[in-house]
Amino acid sequence: FKEMKSARGTNDDLAKAIAFTPAFEVRAKYRKLNAMLILLLLYYGLIRTAMAVNILYHSHPKLIPAILIGPYFVLALAVAPVMAFGLAREVYRFRGYAYFTVLACGFLALNDVSSIEKGLTLEAVLLYYAPILSAMILAAYLPGKLRLPSLFGPNRIGEQKDANGDYIFR
């Protein structure tokens, strides 16, 4: 830690980076649940891509080539899938902040339910909302099991110091 500290910078930066990365034994134990979360994120990215292409196609069937190279493509098609794929990469690396981001983005994705007044079918629930809820449940469950710091509870952020002010690594 002391050698890395001198090469890396301050205690706080290095301590937070280490605190948000679980031990190898813990990673191995929860690798399957982590893989499920990764698959759900990849699935969500693909579904969002398919939904955006479908909306683009039905809105402007003759202008798809022009739309795909324009700014609408970037906004409608790329933002949610790229974010989902990026979060899947960070979850694969067991980065602690990614789990909290998945949870927050899940709430934003579920906000779509409030915009749909009628026509919410069983297929929409099973294909779109059930995977989002499953990913949110895993994103809330895994940080506690991976012993990552959280905003609430005994692993709360800011309580990784002992009486001398040195960081405690679990």
N, C-alpha and C positions, 0 to 999 in steps of 0.2 A: 504494500500500500504506500509506504513512504517513498519508494523509488518511482512508482507511478505518479505520486503526488507532485514530485518535483518536475517531472516531464509533462504533466497534464495540466496543472494549474492549481486552483484552490481546493481545499478540503471539501467544500460544499458540492462543487460540480462532480467530483469523482465519487463522493459518497452517495449522491443521488443516483448516479449512473449505476453504481454497484447495487444499491438498494432496489432498483427497479429491474434487476436481472436475477431470476431465481437460480438456485444451485442445480448442478447437473442431475443429482439424484431426484430432486423434485420434478425437474423437467421430464425425466424418464418415466416417472410414475404417472404423470398427467398428459403424456404425449398423445394418447388416443383422443381425449376430450379436446385437446388443443387442435388436433387434426380435424375433428368435427366442426369446430368453430371456423377453421380455415376454409373447409368445404362449403359451409354456409355463406361465408363472405364471398367466395368465388361464385357460388350459385346466385347470390344477390346481384353481383356485378353483371353476370350474364343475363339475368332477367331484366335488369334495368336497361341494358343495351338493347335487348329484344323489344322492350316496351317503347323505347325512344325511336328505334327504327320503324316500328309499326305506326307510331303517331306521325312520324315524318312522312312515311309512305302514304298514309291515308289523308294527310293534310295537303300535301303537295306532290301528287304522284308523278307529274311531268318535270318537276324541278329538283328531284333528289340529287343528281350530280352537283348542281349549283349549291344546294343546301349543305351537302357534305363537306364542301371546302370553305364554307362561310362560318361566321361566328356563331350561328345558331347551332351548328354541329357541336362546337366546343361546349356550349352551355347545356344543350339538351341531351347530348349523347355521351359526352366524355366525363363530366364532373363526378357523378355518382359512381359509375363503374371504375374509374381510375382510383377514386378514393377507396372503394371496396377492395380493389386489387392491391393497393398500397398497404391498407390495413392488414390484409391477409399476409403480406410479406412480413410485416412487423410482428404479427401474432406468431408466425412461423419462427421468428427469431426470439420469441418469448419476451418481447419488450413490454414492460409493465404499463406504460402510458397508452399502448394500443388497446388494451382491454377497456380502459375508461373511455377512450374515444369511440370504440364500437358501441358501448352502452349509450353514450350521448347521441351518436348518429342513429341508433335504433329508435330513440324517442323521436327524432326528427322524421325518420321514415314512417313511423306509425302516425305521424301527424296527417298523412295522406288520408287516413280513415275519416277524419273529421271533414275533409273536403268532399267526400263521396256521400251524398245524402241517400240516394237510392241506387239499386243495382249492384250491391255488394253480394256477389255470388259465393257459393261454397268453393268453387274453383279458385276464385281470387283469394279467399282466405287460406286455402291449402297451399297454393303455389307462391303467394307473395307474403302474406302476413304471418303465417305459422313459422316459416324459416327466420323471419326477422325476430319474432318473439323467442324462438329457440336460441338464436345467436345472442340476444340480450341476456337470456338466462345463463348461458355459458360464460358470457363476458362478466356477469356479476358474480358467478360462482368461482371461476378459476383464479382470480387474484387472491382470494382468501386461501385457497388450497396451495397456490404457488408461493404463499407467504410474502406477497408484495405489499408495500405500504398502501394504505387506503385513507380515505378522508374520515372514516368512522371506525371505531373499535380499537383493539389493543395495538394494531399495527399502524396507527394513525401517523400521517406524515408529520415530521417534526419531533417524534419521540424516539429517534434512533440514537440518542446521545446518553451516555452514562453520567454519573455525578461529576466527573472531571471535565465533561464537555466533549469527550471523545466519542466518535461514532461507534455504534454497536451494529455489527453485521450478523444477521441470522443465518 
